[in-house]
């Protein structure tokens, strides 16, 4: 079930900074993706490659922290087929006005019952290592979401606020909205509201890289699992000076060009797509 944007959806995104799209995945795709979570977090990597970030380990991490892996697409073929879909790239490019989109990174998010919050933030705050420093995200829902289960929350219209610095504590902050409130004051929107996304499994939400979002504690009886495809412009390049301690390792000496082996192009207006996807 491909994402195909209508003008009314594009207009909604322009106003709010995010767009809900239901029915993105078939039930079989949802179940296949869910089945890969336990092996991944147990360190069973189908391709033999470790993901770039593995932020939760059963033998070392607090049980009440949200579990996260970044760039599982390099480690697992089932998840790769989902997060590198052509229609994700096309939707992200169309909504951000890019000539195409390539994957920046993915996230595998697993918030079991009792898991704590993820701090409210802007994705673009973490992109100073690329030019243009812009991101567009497709958040893919693998469990029916409820407000009390730590679903993602957005601040409508916050994509036009100034870009803030990275937040002090991303995982399990005592107050997940402390930087959000400061940003709202700075933007002259102290009366902001957050919207908790309640949608069925198989849905997705597309959001702008400057839209403030986060998630609170999971107070429900069921887990909240999601895949996240973060995209950037097909024309994105490495910043000549700013360095990401993780992702700048893929920068070739003497060049700012991005290698499609590590940042494949999902869709481009001229019909091009990285051949091995």
Backbone as JSON, one array per atom type, in Angstrom:
{
  "sequence": "XXXXXXXXXXXXXXXXXXXXXXXXXXXXXXXXXXXXXXXXXXXXXXXXXXXXXXXXXXXXXXXXXXXXXXXXXXXXXXXXXXXXXXXXXXXXXXXXXXXXXXXXXXXXXXXXXXXXXXXXXXXXXXXXXXXXXXXXXXXXXXXXXXXXXXXXXXXXXXXXXXXXXXXXXXXXXXXXXXXXXXXXXXXXXXXXXXXXXXXXXXXXXXXXXXXXXXXXXXXXXXXXXXXXXXXXXXXXXXXXXXXXXXXXXXXXXXXXXXXXXXXXXXXXXXXXXXXXX",
  "N": [[0.85, -1.18, 0.0], [1.06, 1.81, -1.17], [2.28, 5.06, -0.26], [0.62, 7.87, -1.34], [0.41, 11.08, -2.02], [-2.09, 13.57, -1.65], [-3.24, 16.87, -2.62], [-4.59, 18.12, -0.52], [-3.5, 16.82, 1.69], [-0.84, 17.62, 1.53], [-1.2, 20.31, 2.02], [-2.14, 20.2, 4.67], [0.15, 19.24, 5.97], [1.89, 21.4, 5.5], [0.74, 23.29, 7.16], [0.71, 22.16, 9.77], [3.08, 20.72, 10.18], [3.27, 18.0, 10.29], [1.96, 14.81, 9.13], [-0.54, 12.43, 9.14], [-0.82, 9.16, 7.87], [-2.79, 6.55, 7.17], [-2.85, 2.94, 6.88], [-0.42, 2.17, 5.61], [1.19, -0.11, 5.74], [0.71, -3.59, 5.08], [-0.96, -6.13, 7.06], [0.62, -8.45, 7.23], [3.16, -7.44, 6.75], [3.51, -5.83, 9.0], [3.51, -7.77, 11.02], [5.76, -9.24, 10.27], [7.78, -7.34, 10.64], [7.59, -6.86, 13.42], [8.48, -9.33, 14.35], [11.19, -9.22, 14.13], [12.25, -7.7, 16.14], [12.98, -8.81, 18.73], [15.17, -10.64, 18.06], [17.01, -8.71, 17.03], [17.56, -6.95, 19.22], [18.71, -8.79, 20.83], [21.1, -9.12, 19.7], [21.33, -10.56, 17.36], [22.18, -10.45, 14.19], [21.15, -10.39, 10.99], [22.58, -9.88, 8.58], [25.15, -9.96, 9.47], [26.32, -7.6, 10.12], [26.77, -5.1, 12.58], [24.41, -2.72, 13.84], [24.61, 0.91, 13.52], [24.1, 2.32, 15.89], [23.36, 1.03, 19.04], [21.38, 1.13, 21.42], [20.3, -0.06, 23.67], [20.81, -2.68, 25.87], [20.14, -5.9, 27.06], [21.63, -6.91, 29.19], [22.84, -4.76, 30.31], [21.48, -2.32, 30.3], [19.02, -0.05, 31.75], [15.9, -1.45, 32.68], [13.62, 0.07, 32.38], [14.03, 1.85, 30.33], [13.45, 3.18, 27.08], [13.89, 1.14, 24.27], [16.29, 1.28, 21.69], [17.58, 1.1, 18.4], [19.76, 2.16, 15.87], [19.97, 2.43, 12.41], [19.28, -0.2, 11.65], [18.71, -1.19, 9.19], [21.02, -1.92, 7.94], [21.6, -4.27, 9.13], [19.46, -6.03, 9.05], [17.37, -7.6, 6.79], [14.58, -7.69, 6.45], [13.62, -5.38, 7.78], [15.03, -3.54, 6.3], [13.75, -3.64, 3.79], [11.42, -2.3, 4.36], [12.04, 0.35, 5.44], [13.45, 1.48, 3.37], [11.72, 1.96, 1.33], [10.48, 3.07, -1.83], [8.29, 4.82, -2.03], [8.29, 6.09, 0.44], [10.58, 7.68, 0.25], [9.79, 9.33, -1.91], [7.52, 10.67, -0.85], [8.68, 12.05, 1.31], [10.47, 13.72, -0.06], [8.72, 15.24, -1.66], [7.23, 16.62, 0.27], [9.16, 18.18, 1.54], [10.17, 19.63, -0.52], [12.36, 18.75, -1.99], [14.62, 17.56, -4.61], [14.84, 14.86, -4.54], [15.19, 11.99, -2.34], [17.28, 10.55, 0.12], [18.21, 7.92, 2.4], [18.92, 8.87, 5.67], [19.21, 7.83, 8.27], [17.87, 5.0, 10.11], [15.53, 4.22, 12.75], [14.86, 1.82, 15.24], [12.38, 1.44, 17.43], [11.37, 0.51, 20.61], [9.15, 0.44, 23.04], [8.45, -0.9, 25.9], [5.83, -1.9, 28.28], [5.81, 0.3, 31.03], [8.12, 1.61, 30.28], [10.17, 4.54, 30.1], [10.09, 8.08, 29.2], [10.9, 9.68, 26.02], [12.75, 12.51, 25.29], [11.3, 15.64, 24.24], [12.06, 17.08, 21.11], [13.74, 18.51, 18.21], [14.35, 17.08, 15.1], [16.14, 18.16, 13.21], [18.01, 19.44, 14.75], [20.11, 17.77, 15.17], [21.56, 17.54, 12.89], [23.85, 18.91, 11.97], [26.03, 17.99, 10.66], [25.57, 17.61, 8.0], [24.81, 19.1, 4.79], [22.19, 20.4, 2.85], [21.23, 21.07, 6.27], [18.88, 19.38, 6.92], [16.11, 17.33, 7.71], [13.67, 14.79, 7.11], [11.03, 12.86, 8.3], [9.66, 9.57, 8.49], [7.55, 8.0, 10.48], [6.74, 4.85, 11.48], [4.13, 2.83, 12.42], [3.87, 0.0, 14.46], [2.32, -1.13, 16.4], [-1.01, -0.74, 17.6], [-1.67, 2.52, 18.66], [-1.95, 4.34, 21.75], [-2.84, 7.1, 23.83], [-1.99, 6.83, 26.47], [0.07, 5.09, 26.31], [2.59, 5.92, 25.69], [2.78, 6.97, 23.09], [3.88, 8.75, 20.12], [4.07, 12.31, 20.28], [3.14, 15.45, 18.96], [3.84, 18.95, 18.43], [1.69, 20.96, 16.99], [2.37, 23.05, 14.22], [4.9, 23.81, 15.05], [7.05, 23.53, 13.4], [7.82, 25.86, 12.2], [9.14, 27.29, 14.07], [12.18, 28.69, 15.52], [15.33, 26.95, 15.06], [16.49, 24.82, 17.57], [19.07, 23.95, 19.99], [20.53, 20.62, 20.4], [18.81, 18.51, 22.74], [19.31, 18.2, 26.33], [19.02, 15.69, 27.6], [18.15, 12.82, 26.07], [17.15, 10.15, 26.38], [14.94, 8.85, 28.76], [14.38, 11.28, 30.35], [13.76, 13.28, 33.3], [11.91, 15.29, 33.02], [10.37, 15.42, 30.15], [9.67, 17.57, 28.54], [11.07, 19.91, 29.03], [12.96, 21.39, 27.45], [11.32, 21.88, 25.31], [9.38, 23.67, 26.36], [10.99, 25.91, 26.82], [11.78, 26.49, 24.2], [9.29, 27.12, 23.11], [8.67, 29.46, 24.52], [10.69, 31.1, 23.52], [9.9, 31.25, 20.89], [7.59, 32.64, 21.1], [5.24, 31.26, 21.72], [3.97, 30.32, 24.13], [1.59, 29.17, 24.84], [1.34, 26.68, 23.69], [0.19, 23.47, 22.42], [0.25, 19.88, 22.74], [-0.17, 17.04, 20.62], [-1.24, 13.83, 20.92], [-0.62, 10.96, 19.05], [-2.92, 8.71, 17.95], [-3.35, 5.86, 16.37], [-4.0, 3.05, 14.15], [-1.99, 0.02, 13.95], [0.33, -0.25, 11.26], [-0.03, 2.2, 10.18], [1.45, 5.43, 9.34], [3.36, 8.37, 10.22], [4.34, 11.32, 8.8], [6.84, 13.66, 9.36], [8.14, 16.99, 9.65], [11.55, 18.11, 9.88], [11.92, 20.08, 11.78], [9.78, 20.02, 13.45], [8.57, 19.9, 16.68], [8.66, 17.1, 18.79], [8.05, 14.15, 20.78], [7.91, 11.55, 23.3], [5.98, 10.19, 25.98], [5.93, 8.39, 29.17], [5.22, 4.86, 29.0], [2.31, 3.88, 30.1], [0.58, 1.87, 29.72], [-0.66, -1.56, 29.1], [0.59, -2.84, 27.01], [3.26, -3.19, 24.54], [4.89, -0.52, 22.71], [5.84, -0.35, 19.56], [7.89, 0.74, 16.87], [9.06, 1.63, 13.58], [11.37, 3.85, 12.14], [12.04, 5.94, 9.49], [14.41, 8.1, 8.63], [14.91, 10.68, 6.43], [16.94, 12.55, 4.06], [17.79, 15.2, 1.77], [18.31, 14.16, -1.61], [20.45, 15.46, -2.64], [22.06, 16.03, -0.53], [25.09, 16.65, 1.27], [28.2, 15.93, 2.97], [29.07, 18.05, 5.69], [31.73, 20.35, 5.4], [33.27, 20.84, 7.66], [31.97, 20.33, 10.18], [31.52, 17.51, 12.27], [30.05, 14.35, 12.65], [30.25, 12.06, 15.25], [29.58, 9.45, 14.73], [28.36, 9.11, 12.13], [29.94, 10.49, 10.31], [32.03, 8.82, 9.82], [31.64, 7.59, 7.46], [32.4, 9.27, 5.51], [34.28, 10.01, 2.66], [37.77, 10.5, 2.14], [38.81, 13.73, 1.2], [36.46, 14.44, -0.09], [33.1, 15.66, -0.11], [30.96, 14.27, -0.93], [28.22, 11.97, -0.66], [28.23, 8.5, -0.16], [26.43, 6.03, -1.82], [26.39, 3.47, -0.84], [26.12, 3.66, 1.85], [24.31, 5.69, 2.3], [21.8, 5.36, 0.7], [19.89, 6.34, -2.22], [16.5, 6.77, -2.19], [14.44, 7.7, -3.79], [14.13, 9.73, -6.71], [13.4, 12.63, -8.66], [13.98, 12.31, -11.37], [13.64, 9.64, -11.78], [15.61, 8.01, -10.84], [16.95, 5.55, -8.63], [18.79, 4.06, -6.04], [20.55, 1.27, -7.16], [20.81, -1.26, -5.9], [18.86, -1.49, -4.02]],
  "CA": [[0.0, 0.0, 0.0], [2.01, 2.91, -1.31], [1.9, 6.42, 0.11], [0.37, 8.72, -2.5], [-0.07, 12.3, -1.39], [-3.03, 14.47, -2.32], [-2.95, 18.27, -2.31], [-5.1, 18.44, 0.82], [-2.53, 16.31, 2.66], [0.32, 18.51, 1.45], [-1.6, 21.55, 2.7], [-2.15, 19.91, 6.1], [1.54, 19.18, 6.41], [2.44, 22.76, 5.5], [0.17, 24.02, 8.29], [0.96, 21.55, 11.08], [4.42, 20.15, 10.29], [3.22, 16.53, 10.27], [0.84, 14.27, 8.37], [-0.87, 11.03, 9.43], [-1.24, 8.36, 6.72], [-3.16, 5.21, 7.64], [-2.81, 1.86, 5.89], [0.82, 2.14, 4.85], [1.69, -1.48, 5.73], [-0.22, -4.7, 5.24], [-0.83, -6.82, 8.33], [1.75, -9.38, 7.16], [4.39, -6.64, 6.89], [3.59, -5.43, 10.4], [3.9, -8.94, 11.82], [7.14, -9.58, 9.93], [8.66, -6.36, 11.29], [7.58, -7.13, 14.86], [9.22, -10.56, 14.63], [12.62, -8.96, 14.06], [12.7, -6.89, 17.27], [13.69, -9.57, 19.76], [16.5, -11.02, 17.59], [17.9, -7.56, 16.9], [18.02, -6.48, 20.53], [19.52, -9.87, 21.4], [22.39, -9.13, 19.01], [21.32, -11.48, 16.22], [22.13, -9.58, 13.03], [21.0, -11.25, 9.82], [23.63, -9.64, 7.59], [26.45, -10.02, 10.11], [26.78, -6.25, 10.44], [26.13, -4.44, 13.71], [23.86, -1.39, 13.52], [25.5, 2.02, 13.91], [23.86, 2.61, 17.3], [22.63, -0.05, 19.72], [21.25, 1.93, 22.64], [19.73, -0.79, 24.81], [21.28, -4.07, 25.99], [19.44, -6.57, 28.16], [22.53, -7.18, 30.3], [23.54, -3.55, 30.77], [20.66, -1.1, 30.25], [17.86, -0.06, 32.65], [14.72, -2.1, 32.11], [12.55, 1.04, 32.12], [14.4, 2.75, 29.25], [13.01, 2.83, 25.74], [14.93, 0.43, 23.52], [16.49, 1.91, 20.39], [18.68, 0.75, 17.51], [19.83, 3.05, 14.71], [20.47, 1.81, 11.18], [19.04, -1.64, 11.58], [18.62, -1.61, 7.79], [22.29, -2.54, 7.57], [21.71, -5.53, 9.85], [18.27, -6.86, 8.92], [16.8, -7.42, 5.45], [13.15, -7.42, 6.56], [13.45, -3.96, 8.09], [15.56, -2.76, 5.16], [12.73, -3.54, 2.74], [10.39, -1.33, 4.76], [12.49, 1.73, 5.62], [14.02, 2.01, 2.12], [10.7, 1.97, 0.28], [10.53, 4.2, -2.76], [7.23, 5.78, -1.75], [8.72, 6.9, 1.58], [11.47, 8.71, -0.29], [9.05, 10.29, -2.72], [6.68, 11.51, 0.02], [9.55, 12.96, 2.05], [10.99, 14.73, -0.99], [7.65, 16.14, -2.07], [6.82, 17.48, 1.38], [10.23, 19.12, 1.86], [10.57, 20.37, -1.71], [13.65, 18.27, -2.45], [14.59, 16.85, -5.89], [14.83, 13.44, -4.24], [15.48, 11.72, -0.93], [18.09, 9.39, 0.47], [18.06, 7.63, 3.82], [19.92, 9.4, 6.59], [19.34, 6.71, 9.2], [16.6, 4.51, 10.62], [15.44, 3.9, 14.18], [13.95, 0.78, 15.71], [11.96, 1.92, 18.75], [10.59, -0.49, 21.36], [8.81, 0.99, 24.36], [7.62, -1.88, 26.61], [5.09, -1.33, 29.41], [6.65, 0.85, 32.07], [9.28, 2.34, 29.75], [10.11, 5.97, 30.34], [9.89, 9.0, 28.09], [11.95, 10.21, 25.16], [12.6, 13.95, 25.37], [10.83, 16.4, 23.08], [13.21, 17.61, 20.38], [13.64, 18.71, 16.76], [15.33, 16.21, 14.44], [17.16, 18.93, 12.51], [19.03, 19.88, 15.71], [21.19, 16.78, 15.19], [22.01, 17.35, 11.52], [24.82, 19.92, 11.55], [27.11, 17.33, 9.91], [25.21, 17.55, 6.59], [24.31, 20.3, 4.12], [21.54, 21.23, 3.87], [21.01, 20.35, 7.54], [17.43, 19.17, 6.96], [15.65, 15.95, 7.79], [12.24, 14.52, 7.0], [10.89, 11.58, 8.98], [8.48, 8.72, 8.36], [7.4, 7.2, 11.71], [5.9, 3.75, 11.04], [3.52, 2.28, 13.62], [3.75, -1.45, 14.44], [1.29, -1.49, 17.39], [-2.03, 0.29, 17.78], [-1.15, 3.47, 19.65], [-2.87, 4.98, 22.68], [-2.2, 8.24, 24.48], [-1.37, 6.44, 27.74], [1.09, 4.07, 26.06], [3.84, 6.51, 25.22], [2.8, 7.23, 21.66], [4.54, 10.0, 19.73], [3.29, 13.52, 20.41], [3.64, 16.57, 18.16], [3.37, 20.31, 18.66], [1.29, 21.45, 15.67], [2.88, 24.35, 13.79], [6.21, 24.14, 15.62], [8.09, 23.43, 12.37], [8.24, 27.2, 11.79], [9.89, 27.9, 15.16], [13.63, 28.64, 15.32], [16.0, 25.69, 15.36], [17.1, 24.79, 18.9], [20.2, 23.05, 20.19], [20.14, 19.3, 20.88], [18.35, 18.53, 24.13], [20.32, 17.73, 27.27], [18.89, 14.25, 27.87], [17.19, 12.26, 25.12], [16.53, 8.95, 26.93], [14.45, 8.83, 30.14], [14.53, 12.51, 31.13], [12.76, 13.46, 34.35], [10.89, 16.15, 32.43], [10.64, 15.33, 28.71], [9.26, 18.78, 27.82], [11.72, 21.11, 29.56], [13.48, 22.19, 26.34], [10.16, 22.3, 24.5], [8.79, 24.88, 26.93], [11.92, 27.01, 26.56], [11.68, 26.82, 22.77], [8.0, 27.77, 22.89], [8.8, 30.84, 25.0], [11.56, 31.81, 22.57], [9.15, 31.44, 19.65], [6.38, 33.4, 21.4], [4.09, 30.35, 21.71], [3.9, 29.66, 25.44], [0.3, 28.49, 24.97], [1.36, 25.55, 22.76], [-0.46, 22.22, 22.79], [0.78, 18.68, 22.1], [-1.19, 16.13, 20.11], [-0.83, 12.43, 20.97], [-1.07, 10.27, 17.84], [-3.59, 7.43, 18.19], [-3.62, 5.29, 15.05], [-3.81, 1.59, 14.12], [-0.74, -0.52, 13.41], [0.39, -0.16, 9.81], [-0.08, 3.61, 9.8], [2.69, 6.17, 9.5], [3.26, 9.81, 10.34], [5.44, 12.04, 8.17], [7.0, 14.94, 10.05], [9.19, 17.95, 9.29], [12.69, 18.01, 10.77], [11.89, 21.08, 12.85], [8.58, 19.84, 14.27], [8.86, 19.39, 18.02], [7.97, 15.85, 19.08], [8.64, 13.29, 21.8], [6.93, 10.59, 23.82], [5.97, 10.09, 27.44], [6.02, 7.02, 29.7], [4.21, 3.89, 28.6], [1.53, 3.46, 31.28], [-0.38, 0.85, 29.3], [-0.29, -2.97, 29.28], [1.16, -3.4, 25.78], [4.42, -2.45, 24.04], [4.72, 0.41, 21.58], [6.97, -0.55, 18.67], [7.83, 1.56, 15.65], [10.22, 1.82, 12.73], [11.48, 5.26, 11.75], [12.92, 6.21, 8.37], [14.82, 9.5, 8.54], [15.43, 10.97, 5.1], [17.53, 13.85, 3.75], [17.75, 15.47, 0.34], [19.2, 13.37, -2.46], [21.61, 16.29, -2.92], [22.78, 16.3, 0.72], [26.52, 16.38, 1.29], [28.82, 16.1, 4.28], [29.57, 19.38, 6.02], [33.2, 20.31, 5.26], [33.98, 20.98, 8.94], [31.26, 19.7, 11.29], [31.72, 16.06, 12.26], [29.26, 13.45, 13.48], [31.16, 11.02, 15.72], [29.16, 8.15, 14.21], [28.04, 9.02, 10.71], [31.02, 11.02, 9.47], [32.98, 7.76, 9.5], [31.36, 7.17, 6.09], [32.88, 10.33, 4.61], [35.51, 9.68, 1.96], [38.8, 11.53, 2.22], [38.88, 14.67, 0.09], [35.17, 14.6, -0.77], [31.89, 15.82, 0.7], [29.9, 13.49, -1.55], [27.74, 10.83, 0.11], [28.31, 7.21, -0.84], [25.14, 5.34, -1.79], [26.5, 2.23, -0.07], [25.76, 3.97, 3.24], [23.18, 6.63, 2.27], [21.18, 5.11, -0.61], [18.82, 7.21, -2.71], [15.23, 6.04, -2.23], [13.62, 8.2, -4.91], [14.54, 11.01, -7.27], [12.43, 13.08, -9.66], [14.32, 11.82, -12.7], [13.42, 8.2, -11.84], [16.75, 7.27, -10.31], [16.9, 4.94, -7.3], [19.97, 3.24, -5.86], [20.24, 0.05, -7.89], [20.79, -2.49, -5.11], [17.74, -1.52, -3.07]],
  "C": [[0.89, 1.23, 0.0], [1.42, 4.22, -0.8], [1.75, 7.23, -1.16], [-0.31, 9.99, -2.02], [-1.04, 13.08, -2.28], [-2.73, 15.9, -1.87], [-3.45, 18.65, -0.91], [-4.14, 17.96, 1.9], [-1.28, 17.2, 2.69], [0.02, 19.82, 2.17], [-1.64, 21.35, 4.21], [-0.75, 19.88, 6.67], [2.15, 20.58, 6.5], [1.96, 23.57, 6.7], [0.64, 23.47, 9.63], [2.38, 21.05, 11.28], [4.44, 18.64, 10.4], [1.95, 16.08, 9.55], [0.66, 12.8, 8.71], [-1.36, 10.35, 8.16], [-1.54, 6.95, 7.24], [-3.04, 4.2, 6.51], [-1.57, 1.84, 5.05], [1.36, 0.72, 4.7], [0.54, -2.48, 5.8], [0.04, -5.39, 6.58], [0.37, -7.76, 8.34], [3.08, -8.65, 7.31], [4.59, -6.21, 8.34], [4.09, -6.6, 11.24], [5.34, -9.34, 11.53], [8.12, -8.62, 10.62], [8.72, -6.6, 12.79], [8.48, -8.32, 15.2], [10.72, -10.35, 14.65], [13.14, -8.21, 15.28], [13.51, -7.69, 18.28], [15.06, -10.06, 19.26], [17.47, -9.85, 17.51], [18.45, -7.12, 18.25], [18.78, -7.55, 21.3], [20.87, -9.97, 20.7], [22.48, -10.12, 17.87], [21.1, -10.67, 14.95], [22.23, -10.42, 11.76], [22.13, -11.1, 8.82], [25.04, -9.81, 8.15], [27.01, -8.68, 10.51], [26.04, -5.7, 11.66], [25.52, -3.12, 13.23], [24.8, -0.3, 14.03], [25.32, 2.41, 15.37], [22.97, 1.51, 17.88], [22.49, 0.43, 21.15], [20.61, 1.21, 23.82], [20.2, -2.22, 24.77], [20.64, -4.7, 27.21], [20.33, -6.74, 29.38], [23.17, -5.94, 30.89], [22.66, -2.32, 30.91], [19.49, -1.2, 31.22], [16.63, -0.63, 31.96], [13.63, -1.1, 31.73], [12.95, 2.07, 31.07], [13.84, 2.25, 27.93], [14.17, 2.21, 24.97], [15.05, 1.04, 22.12], [17.73, 1.34, 19.69], [18.61, 1.7, 16.33], [20.57, 2.37, 13.57], [20.44, 0.29, 11.25], [18.94, -2.11, 10.14], [19.91, -2.25, 7.31], [22.43, -3.94, 8.14], [20.59, -6.51, 9.55], [17.56, -6.58, 7.6], [15.31, -7.13, 5.48], [12.9, -5.94, 6.82], [13.98, -3.08, 6.98], [14.49, -2.57, 4.09], [11.67, -2.51, 3.08], [10.93, 0.09, 4.75], [13.11, 2.32, 4.36], [13.0, 2.01, 0.99], [10.75, 3.24, -0.55], [9.48, 5.25, -2.43], [7.53, 6.62, -0.52], [9.61, 8.02, 1.09], [10.74, 9.76, -1.07], [8.21, 11.22, -1.84], [7.54, 12.51, 0.78], [10.07, 14.07, 1.16], [9.91, 15.73, -1.38], [7.27, 17.11, -0.95], [7.89, 18.49, 1.76], [10.7, 19.92, 0.65], [11.96, 20.0, -2.22], [13.53, 17.63, -3.84], [14.56, 15.34, -5.74], [15.16, 13.26, -2.78], [16.36, 10.48, -0.82], [17.94, 9.14, 1.97], [19.24, 8.2, 4.59], [20.24, 8.33, 7.63], [17.94, 6.19, 9.5], [16.69, 4.37, 12.12], [14.49, 2.72, 14.35], [13.63, 1.14, 17.16], [11.03, 0.9, 19.39], [10.38, 0.07, 22.76], [7.89, 0.0, 25.07], [6.81, -1.21, 27.72], [6.05, -0.89, 30.52], [7.85, 1.64, 31.58], [9.07, 3.83, 29.86], [10.14, 6.77, 29.04], [11.13, 9.13, 27.21], [11.72, 11.72, 25.08], [12.1, 14.6, 24.1], [12.01, 17.12, 22.45], [12.82, 17.92, 18.94], [14.71, 17.85, 16.1], [16.47, 17.0, 13.79], [18.27, 19.44, 13.44], [20.26, 18.98, 15.68], [21.83, 16.61, 13.81], [23.05, 18.37, 11.05], [25.99, 19.32, 10.78], [26.78, 17.16, 8.42], [24.76, 18.92, 6.09], [23.43, 19.87, 2.95], [21.22, 20.4, 5.11], [19.51, 20.18, 7.79], [17.12, 17.68, 6.96], [14.14, 15.9, 7.63], [12.03, 13.09, 7.47], [9.58, 10.89, 8.66], [8.48, 7.77, 9.54], [6.34, 6.14, 11.44], [5.44, 2.95, 12.26], [3.35, 0.76, 13.49], [2.8, -1.99, 15.51], [0.25, -0.38, 17.41], [-1.57, 1.23, 18.9], [-2.28, 4.08, 20.48], [-2.12, 6.08, 23.42], [-1.47, 7.84, 25.75], [-0.23, 5.44, 27.56], [2.38, 4.65, 25.47], [3.92, 6.69, 23.73], [3.51, 8.54, 21.37], [3.56, 11.16, 19.86], [3.96, 14.64, 19.62], [3.09, 17.9, 18.69], [2.99, 20.89, 17.31], [1.82, 22.85, 15.4], [4.27, 24.69, 14.27], [7.34, 24.01, 14.6], [8.55, 24.8, 11.86], [8.97, 27.93, 12.92], [11.38, 27.88, 14.83], [14.2, 27.27, 15.67], [16.72, 25.79, 16.7], [18.31, 23.86, 18.92], [19.69, 21.65, 20.54], [19.76, 19.34, 22.36], [19.39, 17.87, 25.04], [20.24, 16.23, 27.49], [17.77, 13.69, 27.0], [16.42, 11.09, 25.74], [16.19, 9.14, 28.41], [14.72, 10.11, 30.91], [13.46, 12.58, 32.22], [11.6, 14.3, 33.84], [11.12, 16.18, 30.93], [10.36, 16.61, 27.94], [9.99, 20.04, 28.26], [12.28, 21.98, 28.44], [12.37, 22.67, 25.41], [9.56, 23.58, 25.05], [9.69, 26.1, 26.7], [11.85, 27.46, 25.11], [10.38, 27.55, 22.46], [8.04, 29.23, 23.37], [9.62, 31.67, 24.01], [10.83, 32.13, 21.27], [7.88, 32.26, 19.85], [5.12, 32.57, 21.38], [3.99, 29.6, 23.03], [2.6, 28.9, 25.65], [0.2, 27.28, 24.03], [0.59, 24.36, 23.32], [0.28, 21.05, 22.11], [-0.38, 17.77, 21.71], [-0.63, 14.72, 20.12], [-1.45, 11.68, 19.8], [-1.63, 8.9, 18.2], [-4.06, 6.87, 16.85], [-3.42, 3.78, 15.1], [-2.44, 1.21, 13.58], [-0.8, -0.53, 11.88], [0.27, 1.25, 9.29], [1.32, 4.21, 9.86], [2.38, 7.65, 9.71], [4.52, 10.4, 9.71], [5.62, 13.36, 8.9], [8.26, 15.68, 9.61], [10.32, 17.86, 10.31], [12.74, 19.04, 11.88], [10.65, 20.96, 13.73], [8.96, 19.24, 15.62], [8.01, 18.15, 18.29], [8.74, 15.07, 20.15], [7.6, 12.29, 22.24], [7.09, 10.45, 25.32], [6.03, 8.62, 27.87], [4.91, 6.14, 29.14], [3.51, 3.37, 29.85], [0.54, 2.36, 30.95], [0.15, -0.57, 29.48], [0.45, -3.58, 28.1], [2.38, -2.59, 25.33], [4.02, -1.48, 22.94], [5.98, 0.32, 20.73], [6.78, 0.25, 17.38], [9.14, 1.45, 14.88], [10.21, 3.28, 12.29], [12.47, 5.38, 10.6], [13.18, 7.71, 8.33], [15.45, 9.73, 7.17], [16.05, 12.36, 5.05], [17.48, 14.02, 2.24], [18.71, 14.55, -0.42], [20.48, 14.14, -2.79], [22.42, 16.61, -1.66], [24.25, 15.89, 0.6], [27.03, 16.48, 2.72], [29.24, 17.55, 4.48], [31.09, 19.33, 5.98], [33.95, 20.36, 6.59], [33.28, 20.24, 10.09], [31.29, 18.18, 11.15], [30.7, 15.38, 13.16], [30.19, 12.33, 13.94], [30.81, 9.63, 15.21], [29.09, 8.15, 12.7], [29.08, 9.65, 9.78], [32.1, 9.99, 9.19], [32.79, 7.27, 8.06], [31.77, 8.22, 5.06], [34.21, 9.9, 3.98], [36.51, 10.83, 2.04], [38.78, 12.41, 0.96], [37.58, 14.9, -0.64], [34.07, 14.8, 0.23], [30.74, 14.99, 0.16], [29.52, 12.3, -0.68], [27.73, 9.57, -0.74], [26.98, 6.48, -0.7], [25.21, 3.98, -1.1], [26.0, 2.43, 1.35], [24.57, 4.91, 3.34], [22.46, 6.49, 0.93], [20.05, 6.08, -0.93], [17.55, 6.37, -2.87], [14.4, 6.42, -3.44], [14.21, 9.52, -5.4], [13.6, 11.36, -8.42], [12.71, 12.53, -11.05], [14.18, 10.3, -12.83], [14.54, 7.37, -11.25], [16.46, 6.76, -8.9], [18.14, 4.06, -7.19], [19.69, 1.81, -6.29], [20.09, -1.19, -7.02], [19.65, -2.55, -4.1], [16.65, -2.47, -3.57]]
}
